[in-house]
Amino acid sequence: MSLDLPPVAPAVTAELVQGLTPRLRKRLDAGVTKLAGRPSVRDGDTVRIAVDDDTHLELHAPGGTVTSTDAIRCGCLLAPDCLHRAAAASAAPIAEPEPESEPQSQPQPQPMPGAVPTSVGEDAPASPGGPASANTPIEADTPGATDTPDTESASPTEPDTPTPDQRAAAQAMYDAAAAVLEAGTDGAGAVLQAELLRAAHTARISGLPRIAASAVSVVTQLRAARGADPAYRLAELTAALRDVLGTAHRLPGSTGPELAALRGTARQPYAPDGSLRLYGLFSEPVLTATGYAGAVTWTADAEGRRYTVSDVLPGGPGRAVGAADRAVRIGDTALTHRELSRAGLAVAGATVSPTGRLGAGAGVRAVRASGAAWREDPLAQLWALPVADQVSRALTGGDGLLFLDVTLTGTVREAAGDCLLADCDGLTLRLAAAHDHPALPYRDNLRLLSAVPGTRLRVVARLDPSPQPRALLLATDHPRDPGAHLDLGLDRLQHADLPAPAMAPAGSSPAPDEAPLHLLRRRVHQAASAGRRVLAFPGDSANDSRRLGRYGFACAGDLLDELHSAAADRSRDVFGRLVPADINRFARTWLAAAHYTEEVDRSLCAAAWGADPALPPAL
């Protein structure tokens, strides 16, 4: 979409599309495409689009977001029930729910021993919130992860069983998501997207923020796919759709802690945590498919607990690149994110969310302090933890970060591009770029590092669950100066930074033969992309099923057969006419196959790293 439109609340889009006549609904997708080519101008909080020579469309977004149907006005003869208003809402970015600011009534902190303030000023403003929890992958990816604001925990008075409204909302969500799966990305146009957004709005007001956020993520991915957005990833659409269907399926019969997890939270609480002495680890850019950008800086205390400081707001690649040089929003410190990743921070009256994000309430005081290199205490202890234990923590609810000592051995070509091969304690590890956007230097930095095999590096990476040991490279110590480090998403390596190539270590274990689980995973992805019909074409899945069985994946073979059977299941009425396909059967079968591949991938990932996925997360 080329228009610079303000975000529109999901309920607004759903209401405008629902108000169209059946004839106009059929023309909605064409209307969205046509609107993209029309000239527009922004005047403060108002965007005006010239629909034709005599008709103009206006979107009023006080505060930056369109929150009511009355805020979209059209001058055509069919207004207010015209196609133009619904097309504009369907073309605009999806607005995130407004985050509540952190409570401001904090106890006055005591002075910190040994800390010298860099400046004296008024209380820091409240944290502005952001679209992502700071300790999650850059593209949202996981639901409610990078694309939803920090949220307030559910009330302890909530019932232990789903309310009737929640059951109804879950069923409506399941039906809407099943219709999207039936149609695939090509068939899931603005009308089906609006139905999913309506279900998301109903779920949110019913107290189900997790599934609402996942549904918005599905719509965002659908729009990226249909618009040929380079940021679109089929795996992310599949994961979001799986979470929506899985949560909606499980929620009606869940109770207690399981129900609380499926409901999710609408705002994470910030709890007082006293005084903290933090050491900068690294910074990473944030650039999401939902139009948010910024930076997150990771820090650690003397015990190795990780805390984050984030600056993520609506924006594009320019904001992601420039956010590192903005001052952190905590206390009176003038440190930028880039400086904090190499320095330290002393915080009094700290408030911390359950995910480790530092609050910036009025009572928080923070000043600059000395930092520590990665190979010095207390940060060196992060690399002392066995790799298998780190992977176990990442697979059981940790932040996903891995602290590794590696030796570069070469490159290997993957579908998404080349990635580094490295030896990690005898384990052949693949290190891939954490983000592919050309404005971020991840890919260029990996290309330079690939030219110096044999180089030993201390790195920070994020686990990428797969049958082979694989991680996304975030930061590395400087190849020529082990006392410094480079944030690979923000700093650009130069040829002068590289040492002379060394000999790659001999005896590195070759990559293991991958089990053919891709035979089932490919069908799961094909269904999410092209819909049920792509699996309904005549074909024989027996060979693939037998191959899966030979590798010990008999259940995968059965799921593959059932997936094809459910896709092709069409019966006829008494007059010999085809009746509508059983969408629910196909959705249930697809969900079972998607869940199976996710769990098997998790188990194979743990086995590849020598980890135990059943271990509880460590600090």
Protein Blocks (a to p, Z undefined) as FASTA:
>chain_A
ZZdcddddfklmmmmmmmpcfklmmmmmmmmmmmmmpccddehjaccddfblmbccdddd
ehhiafbfklpccfbfkbckbfklmmmmmmpccdddddddddfbdcdddddehiacfbdc
ddddddebjabdfkbcfblcbghilmcccdddddfkbcfbdcfklmmmmmmmmmmmmmmm
mnommlmcfklmmmmmmmmmmmmmnopaklmmmmmmmmmmmmmmmnopakbcfklmmmmm
mmmmmmmmmmmmgghjllmmmnopabdcdddehjaddddfbdcddddfkopacddddddd
fkopacddddddeddfklmmmmmmpccdehjbfbdfklmmmmccddehiacdfkopacfb
fklccdddddddfkbcfklmmmmpcfklmmmmmmnopaoiacdddddfbdcddfkbccdd
ddeehiacddddfbfcfkbcklmmmmmmmmmghiacdddddddddfbdcdddfbdcdfkl
mkbccdfklbccdfklpccdddddehiacdddddfklmmmmmmmmmmmnojmlmmpgcdf
klmmmmmmmnopamlmmmmmmmmmmmmmccddfkopacdddfklmmmmmmmmmmmmmmmm
mmmmmmmnopafkbccdZZ
